[in-house]
Amino acid sequence: MSFSLFGLGRKRYKHVFFDLDRTLWDFEQNMVETLRDIFREHSLDRSIPSFNDFLESFTTHNERMWEEYRRGNLRKEILRFKRFELTLAEYGIKDVTLAKIIGDQYIEMSPLKTVLMPHTKELLAYLHGKYNLYIITNGFNEVQMVKLTRSGIADYFQRVVTSEMAGHHKPNAEAFGYSLSQANARKNESIMIGDDLAIDIVGARDFGMDQIYYNPKATPHNEKITYEVKSLLEVTEIL
């Protein structure tokens, strides 16, 4: 990506669509804090060697089950507790009731955490008033607005669209189409900002929207995309 391309967007875009988790809201840090609280409350150290073991196992099951959920192969009601049931079972804890309790606690507690990705508020303050701002997220209805409100960034956005509202998950074109229709936005006046190359960026590209790939770890890839940044502050050089 050449920085000589930066600035073209200022004359062109009217609508900026953001992913939420890992783009603005620090999913990993907030997840770790929530799971640590749960690990302590239920004294899971009596059966699980360490919190890091618990975290590693949960992350593996959670990612696999979220992929099944995005593909439409798993209902969210099952995902919510099954990821914990499988995690606990690895350590000989075969207790579906406990898994359901923990699953409910995770949904209640995690959106109350407020750690944001670096420079989130600076970027939103810069964009606010210059563009119409929106969220497109695959996260659950009942948690995403809580995350935005508790972390103090809800007022920046004109609309939040979840996959449950759209009836489709990113990267499906229908998810982007529904979101644009809700914003009364045209593709050529819109840009998508997200951290997931396949779901946010390639999904938006294939739909016909420009994209900004937020890639803080500079993970190598071969996809042809519109823009790429390592820091959210670099977005101010594009928009």
Secondary structure as the mmCIF struct_conf table of DSSP 4:
data_model
#
loop_
_struct_conf.conf_type_id
_struct_conf.id
_struct_conf.beg_label_comp_id
_struct_conf.beg_label_asym_id
_struct_conf.beg_label_seq_id
_struct_conf.end_label_comp_id
_struct_conf.end_label_asym_id
_struct_conf.end_label_seq_id
HELX_RH_3T_P HELX_RH_3T_P1 PHE A 3 LEU A 5
TURN_TY1_P TURN_TY1_P1 PHE A 6 GLY A 7
HELX_RH_3T_P HELX_RH_3T_P2 LEU A 8 LYS A 11
TURN_TY1_P TURN_TY1_P2 ARG A 12 ARG A 12
STRN STRN1 HIS A 15 PHE A 18
STRN STRN2 ASP A 21 ASP A 21
TURN_TY1_P TURN_TY1_P3 ARG A 22 LEU A 24
STRN STRN3 TRP A 25 TRP A 25
HELX_RH_AL_P HELX_RH_AL_P1 PHE A 27 GLU A 41
TURN_TY1_P TURN_TY1_P4 HIS A 42 SER A 43
HELX_RH_3T_P HELX_RH_3T_P3 LEU A 44 ARG A 46
TURN_TY1_P TURN_TY1_P5 SER A 47 SER A 47
BEND BEND1 ILE A 48 PRO A 49
HELX_RH_AL_P HELX_RH_AL_P2 PHE A 51 ARG A 70
TURN_TY1_P TURN_TY1_P6 ARG A 71 GLY A 72
BEND BEND2 ASN A 73 LEU A 74
HELX_RH_AL_P HELX_RH_AL_P3 LYS A 76 ALA A 89
TURN_TY1_P TURN_TY1_P7 GLU A 90 GLY A 92
HELX_RH_AL_P HELX_RH_AL_P4 VAL A 96 MET A 109
HELX_RH_3T_P HELX_RH_3T_P4 SER A 110 LEU A 112
STRN STRN4 LEU A 116 LEU A 116
TURN_TY1_P TURN_TY1_P8 PRO A 118 HIS A 119
HELX_RH_AL_P HELX_RH_AL_P5 THR A 120 LEU A 127
STRN STRN5 HIS A 128 HIS A 128
TURN_TY1_P TURN_TY1_P9 GLY A 129 LYS A 130
STRN STRN6 TYR A 131 TYR A 131
STRN STRN7 ASN A 132 THR A 137
BEND BEND3 GLY A 139 GLY A 139
HELX_RH_AL_P HELX_RH_AL_P6 ASN A 141 ARG A 150
TURN_TY1_P TURN_TY1_P10 SER A 151 GLY A 152
HELX_RH_3T_P HELX_RH_3T_P5 ALA A 154 TYR A 156
BEND BEND4 GLN A 158 GLN A 158
STRN STRN8 ARG A 159 THR A 162
HELX_RH_AL_P HELX_RH_AL_P7 SER A 163 ALA A 166
TURN_TY1_P TURN_TY1_P11 GLY A 167 GLY A 167
BEND BEND5 HIS A 168 HIS A 168
TURN_TY1_P TURN_TY1_P12 LYS A 170 PRO A 171
BEND BEND6 ASN A 172 ASN A 172
HELX_RH_AL_P HELX_RH_AL_P8 ALA A 173 ALA A 183
TURN_TY1_P TURN_TY1_P13 ASN A 184 ASN A 184
HELX_RH_3T_P HELX_RH_3T_P6 LYS A 187 GLU A 189
STRN STRN9 SER A 190 GLY A 194
BEND BEND7 ASP A 195 ASP A 195
HELX_RH_PI_P HELX_RH_PI_P1 LEU A 197 VAL A 202
HELX_RH_AL_P HELX_RH_AL_P9 GLY A 203 PHE A 207
TURN_TY1_P TURN_TY1_P14 GLY A 208 GLY A 208
STRN STRN10 ASP A 210 TYR A 214
TURN_TY1_P TURN_TY1_P15 PRO A 216 LYS A 217
BEND BEND8 THR A 226 THR A 226
STRN STRN11 TYR A 227 VAL A 229
BEND BEND9 LYS A 230 SER A 231
HELX_RH_3T_P HELX_RH_3T_P7 LEU A 232 GLU A 237
TURN_TY1_P TURN_TY1_P16 ILE A 238 ILE A 238
#
